[in-house]
Amino acid sequence: MSEILANVGQRIREIRKTRGLSQTALAERCGFTFSYIGGVERAEKNISLLNLEKIAMGLDVGVHQFFIYSHRYEKLIGNEAAMEEILSMLVEQDPQTIEMVKNIIAEVLKHSRH
């Protein structure tokens, strides 16, 4: 099994689950069968770029999100892993939410210095 297919498939599964979608629901959004989505997630299918784009549209994410592998967090140590996790949570948020989070963090840090 190809490592890239496994990583992309795992990432698709992670995003699908965070969206609360079943394989069937995602397949319907993309015009595929649930077995095709399952095959992609299990790295049994060598997915084309066009189909990858359809899945990204079905999940409402950019294709680049499929290439942000969770194993990269394993290489980070200490605070870096937590910071990467926070950044990955913020990537898909709207600007107002990001600004709100920034303000909350600023307040927490201001009070933690004392």
C-alpha positions in Angstrom: 0.0 0.0 0.0 1.3 3.4 -0.9 2.0 5.7 2.0 0.6 8.8 0.3 -2.7 6.9 -0.5 -2.9 5.8 3.2 -2.2 9.3 4.5 -4.7 11.0 2.2 -7.3 8.4 2.9 -6.9 8.7 6.6 -7.1 12.5 6.3 -10.3 12.3 4.3 -11.8 10.0 6.9 -10.8 12.4 9.7 -12.4 15.4 8.0 -15.5 13.4 7.1 -16.0 12.3 10.7 -15.4 15.8 12.0 -18.2 17.0 9.6 -20.5 14.3 11.0 -20.8 12.6 7.6 -21.2 8.9 6.9 -19.4 7.4 3.9 -22.8 7.2 2.2 -23.6 10.9 2.8 -20.2 12.0 1.5 -20.6 9.7 -1.5 -24.0 11.3 -2.3 -22.5 14.8 -2.2 -19.7 13.8 -4.5 -21.6 11.5 -7.0 -19.7 8.4 -5.9 -20.7 5.2 -4.2 -20.1 4.6 -0.5 -17.8 1.7 -1.4 -15.6 4.0 -3.5 -15.3 6.4 -0.6 -14.5 3.5 1.7 -11.9 2.3 -0.8 -10.3 5.7 -0.9 -10.2 5.9 2.9 -8.6 2.5 3.2 -6.1 3.3 0.4 -7.4 0.7 -1.9 -8.2 3.2 -4.6 -5.6 5.2 -6.5 -7.7 8.4 -6.5 -7.5 10.8 -9.4 -7.0 14.5 -8.9 -10.4 15.2 -10.3 -12.0 12.8 -7.8 -9.9 14.3 -5.0 -11.3 17.7 -5.9 -14.9 16.3 -5.9 -14.3 14.9 -2.4 -12.8 18.2 -1.2 -15.9 20.0 -2.5 -18.2 17.5 -0.8 -16.4 18.1 2.5 -16.2 21.9 1.9 -12.4 22.1 2.2 -9.5 22.9 0.0 -7.7 19.9 -1.6 -4.6 21.0 0.4 -6.3 19.8 3.6 -5.8 16.2 2.5 -2.1 16.6 2.6 -1.8 17.9 6.1 -1.1 14.6 7.8 -1.6 14.0 11.5 1.7 12.0 11.7 3.6 15.3 11.3 2.4 16.1 14.9 4.3 13.1 16.2 7.6 14.7 15.1 6.9 17.8 17.2 7.8 18.0 20.8 6.5 20.0 23.7 4.5 23.1 23.0 5.0 22.9 19.2 2.5 20.0 19.0 -0.2 21.9 20.9 0.4 25.0 18.7 0.1 23.0 15.5 -3.2 21.5 16.8 -4.6 24.9 17.6 -3.6 26.2 14.2 -5.3 23.2 12.5 -8.5 24.0 14.4 -8.4 27.6 13.3 -7.7 27.0 9.6 -11.3 26.5 8.7 -12.8 29.2 10.9 -14.2 32.5 9.7 -12.2 35.7 10.3 -14.6 36.8 13.1 -14.1 33.6 15.0 -10.3 33.8 14.6 -10.3 37.4 15.9 -12.4 36.2 18.9 -10.0 33.4 19.6 -7.0 35.8 19.4 -8.6 38.2 21.9 -9.3 35.3 24.3 -5.8 34.1 24.1 -4.5 37.7 24.6 -6.6 38.0 27.8 -5.5 34.6 29.1 -1.9 35.4 28.5 -2.2 38.9 30.1 -3.6 37.3 33.3 -1.1 34.5 33.4 1.9 36.8 33.6 0.8 38.1 37.0 
